[in-house]
C-alpha cells in the first residue's frame, strides 16, 4: 500500500511537470500563429492577446510584398534534389561498403570515418573559394552538389545494411542475379528504414538551412523561404509586422505537417543516429 | 587419428591474387565511384586548401594578388583580442546550453519513462522545436524576449524585473539568452536519445530494486543514470563539436556579423565569417577555422581520455 501511495504522488508530480513543459514548448508556436491573424497595430499594443477580429492581411500582404510561391518553389527544388542525390549516392556507396569485399574497402571506409570527426567549420571558407572559382555562386548546384557527400549518411546506411544476412545476397548471386538487381530488388527494400532516416534528416536540414542559401544564392529570384524570411524581416515596417508572422507560419507548416504524418520515423531517425554510434 | 584429421582441417585456402579479387569485386568500385569522385573534389580538396590558405593573404576581390605570409596569420589569430572574446563568449554560451539542454532532456525522459499514458503526445510536442528552422525560432524568441515582449512583461508584473531590459546591449546576457532559446529548441534530441537508452535497460534490475525496497529516486540515481553513460557521452561529444561552431542563431536573432557594437554576441565562426565575407581576409579566416578545429579536437580527445563512454 505504501509503495502504491508514493507512486500516486510521483505520477501527479510527473504529469504536472510534463503538462507545464508542454505548454512552454507550444506557447511560442501559438504566439506565432496568433499574431499572424492580427493587424500590425494590434501586435504592437497587445502581442499576447487573441485577435479582436481575425485578419488575413498578413497572409495577403506576404503574397503582395514577396513572391512567396517562387520562394517555396526554390526551397522545394533545393530540398528535393539534395535529398534525392544524397540518399541515392549514399545508398550505392553504403551497399559496396557493407556487402562487396573489394580490395581497399576497409582502407577507404576507415579514412572516411576519420574525416567524419572533422568539424564543419574547416570546410566553410575553402569550399566557398572552390565554388567561387568554378563560377557556381548564384546557382543551385553550389548547394546541391557539395551536400551530396555526407559521410555520416553512408555510415548510417552501411551500419543498417551490415545487418542484412549475407545469405540473401549470396543466394541471389548463385541464382544469377547481377549486382544492380541485388541492390535494387533485395538491398534497397530491406534498407528502407535507414534510407527513410537519411532522407528525413537531409530534407529537414536542407529545408531549414538559411546559411547555405545566404552564402551562395545572392540573387532574390533564387532565394529560399528561410533566406526570404531573413532578408524580409529587416525591411518590414512595424505596422506590417503581421506579414512576418504570416511568413514564419507559412514556412513552419509544411515541415510540421510532414512531421505529424510520419512522426514515428522522425523520432526514430534521431534515435537511430545515436544508436549507430 | 580422428583428432589428427580435425587438426589439419582448417588449412588456409590458397590466397586469391589481388587482380583476381579486384576483377571479381569490380562492382564495388562502380558503386562507390560517384561518391568518391565528389568526395575528392568537395571533401578532400577543400581540406587541403584550408591548410594552404592559412599561409597566404588572399582576397576574393583580388584573387591574383596572393601574398605569402608564412605563419603570420597564426600569430595574428593568437594575438587577436576579438577572437579570444569570441571564444570566451561561446564558452559561456555552451556551458549554459549543454547543462540545461541535457539536464532538461534527462528530466523529461525520466518522467516519460515512468508514466503510463500520454507519453507519445508529450514526446510529439517536445520534439516540435527540433524540426523547426533556426530563422523561425529566433524570430519568435527575439519577439518573446524583447523589452515589451510577453516574457519581460510577466517578469515585471511579478516584480522579478525592475523595468524593460535591453538585453541585447548587455555584455553577457545575449549569450545566455541565446543559450536559453537554443535549449528550448534542442532538448528534444537529448530527450529522445536518453529515452531510447532507458528502454534498453534490463527491466529486471528495477524489479529487483523494488523488491529490495528502493524508491523512485534511488532507482534513478543508482540504476538509470549510471547505465545511461554511453548516451550521455555521445550527447556531450556531439554538443561540444556542434556547439563551439554556433553562429547562425546570433546572426538570425539580429546581431551584426561582429556580434553587436561591443562584440557581446560574437562567436568564433561568426568572426571567421566576418573576416572572410566582410573584410575579404580569406587566408586569415581560414586560419581562424583551423584554430577552432584544433580546439574542438583537443576537447574531444580530452573527453575520450578522461570521461570515456564505458569504464575500463
Interface residues (C-beta under 8 A of the other chain):
Chain A: X3 X6 X7 X10 X11 X14 X15 X17 X18 X21 X22 X24 X25 X26 X28 X29 X31 X32 X47 X48 X89 X90 X92 X93 X95 X96 X97 X100 X101 X102 X103 X105 X108 X115 X117 X118 X119 X120 X121 X122 X123 X124 X125 X126 X127 X128 X129 X130 X132 X133 X145 X146 X148 X149 X151 X154 X179 X183 X204 X207 X208 X210 X211 X215 X226 X229 X230 X233 X244 X248 X251 X252 X255 X256 X259 X260 X263 X266 X267 X270 X271 X274 X275 X277
Chain B: X18 X21 X22 X25 X26 X27 X28 X29 X31 X32 X34 X35 X36 X38 X39 X41 X42 X43 X44 X45 X46 X47 X49 X50 X53 X58 X60 X63 X107 X108 X111 X112 X114 X115 X118 X122 X123 X124 X125 X126 X127 X128 X129 X130 X131 X132 X133 X134 X135 X136 X137 X139 X140 X141 X143 X144 X148 X149 X150 X153 X184 X189 X192 X193 X196 X210 X215 X216 X230 X231 X234 X235 X241 X244 X245 X248 X252 X268 X269 X272 X273 X276 X277 X282 X285 X286 X289 X290 X292 X293 X296 X297 X300
